[in-house]
Amino acid sequence: MSEFKVDGAEIDSNEGLTAAEAAELKDKMAEGFGGWGHKEFGGFKRASEKYGRCDYEGIASMVGKEVEEVRRYAEVFWRRGESVLRNWNSTVAQIEKVTKLPTMDGAFYSLFWMVHASR
């Protein structure tokens, strides 16, 4: 196995990114989620638990991001999460457990019809 080594002189002589490289980096950051850090990721998970995985407006209000940005982030999260998160199964289980809870309106509606059907 070969090791990659860079000595001090090589580091000192590095002039940084070229203008083309800097422009490419800026474009890639704009395409991705450069404004999403650990704090936003945690907020996204908590908001998904609270509002459900598809309530982008609710998630956006809790995370402080635009709805469209949350939608794009959610799509990538659900598509790539399993391959990049160690605790993927527990994260999904927690989000889906909350997502599957019945709403009060739905529970009330079911109870209402059960009571009226038994009369």
C-alpha positions as CSV (number, residue, x, y, z in Angstrom):
1,M,0.0,0.0,0.0
2,S,1.5,3.3,-1.0
3,E,1.2,6.4,1.1
4,F,0.6,9.8,-0.2
5,K,3.0,12.3,1.4
6,V,3.4,16.0,0.9
7,D,6.3,17.8,2.4
8,G,6.4,21.3,3.8
9,A,7.9,22.9,0.7
10,E,5.1,21.6,-1.5
11,I,2.5,22.9,0.9
12,D,4.2,26.3,1.2
13,S,4.4,26.6,-2.6
14,N,0.7,25.9,-3.1
15,E,-0.9,29.0,-4.4
16,G,-4.5,27.9,-3.7
17,L,-7.3,27.5,-6.2
18,T,-7.1,28.9,-9.7
19,A,-9.9,31.2,-10.8
20,A,-11.4,28.4,-12.8
21,E,-11.2,26.0,-9.8
22,A,-12.7,28.6,-7.5
23,A,-15.6,29.2,-9.9
24,E,-16.2,25.4,-10.2
25,L,-16.2,25.1,-6.4
26,K,-18.7,27.9,-6.1
27,D,-21.0,26.2,-8.7
28,K,-20.7,22.9,-6.9
29,M,-21.5,24.4,-3.6
30,A,-24.6,26.1,-5.1
31,E,-25.7,22.8,-6.5
32,G,-25.3,21.0,-3.2
33,F,-26.3,21.9,0.3
34,G,-23.4,24.1,1.4
35,G,-25.7,26.0,3.9
36,W,-26.6,22.8,5.7
37,G,-24.4,21.8,8.6
38,H,-24.8,19.5,11.6
39,K,-27.3,21.9,13.2
40,E,-29.6,22.0,10.1
41,F,-29.3,18.2,9.7
42,G,-30.4,17.7,13.3
43,G,-33.2,20.2,12.8
44,F,-34.3,18.4,9.6
45,K,-34.5,15.1,11.4
46,R,-36.4,16.5,14.4
47,A,-38.8,18.4,12.1
48,S,-39.4,15.2,10.0
49,E,-40.2,13.4,13.2
50,K,-42.7,16.1,14.2
51,Y,-44.3,16.9,10.8
52,G,-43.7,13.7,8.8
53,R,-41.3,13.1,6.0
54,C,-43.3,14.8,3.3
55,D,-44.5,18.0,5.1
56,Y,-41.9,20.2,3.5
57,E,-43.6,23.4,4.7
58,G,-43.6,22.2,8.3
59,I,-40.0,21.1,8.1
60,A,-39.0,24.3,6.4
61,S,-40.6,26.4,9.2
62,M,-38.7,24.5,11.9
63,V,-35.4,24.5,10.1
64,G,-35.5,28.0,8.8
65,K,-35.0,27.2,5.1
66,E,-37.1,27.7,2.0
67,V,-39.7,25.0,1.2
68,E,-38.1,24.1,-2.2
69,E,-34.6,23.7,-0.6
70,V,-36.1,21.4,2.1
71,R,-37.8,19.4,-0.7
72,R,-34.5,19.0,-2.6
73,Y,-32.7,18.1,0.7
74,A,-35.3,15.6,1.6
75,E,-35.1,13.9,-1.8
76,V,-31.3,13.4,-1.4
77,F,-31.7,12.4,2.3
78,W,-34.1,9.6,1.4
79,R,-32.2,8.5,-1.7
80,R,-28.7,8.5,-0.2
81,G,-29.1,8.4,3.5
82,E,-28.7,4.6,3.9
83,S,-25.3,4.7,2.2
84,V,-23.9,7.6,4.3
85,L,-25.5,7.4,7.7
86,R,-24.4,4.8,10.3
87,N,-27.7,5.0,12.2
88,W,-29.9,5.0,9.2
89,N,-32.3,2.3,10.4
90,S,-33.0,3.9,13.7
91,T,-33.3,7.4,12.1
92,V,-35.9,6.1,9.6
93,A,-37.7,4.1,12.3
94,Q,-38.1,7.2,14.5
95,I,-39.3,9.4,11.6
96,E,-41.7,6.8,10.3
97,K,-43.0,5.9,13.7
98,V,-44.2,9.5,14.1
99,T,-45.3,9.8,10.5
100,K,-47.6,6.7,11.0
101,L,-49.3,8.1,14.0
102,P,-53.0,8.9,13.3
103,T,-54.0,12.5,13.3
104,M,-56.5,13.7,15.9
105,D,-58.9,14.5,13.2
106,G,-58.6,10.9,11.7
107,A,-58.9,9.3,15.1
108,F,-61.9,11.5,16.1
109,Y,-63.5,10.7,12.8
110,S,-63.1,6.9,13.3
111,L,-64.4,7.1,16.8
112,F,-67.3,9.2,15.7
113,W,-68.4,6.6,13.1
114,M,-67.8,3.7,15.5
115,V,-70.2,5.3,18.1
116,H,-72.8,6.2,15.5
117,A,-72.6,2.8,13.8
118,S,-73.3,1.0,17.0
119,R,-76.7,2.9,17.5
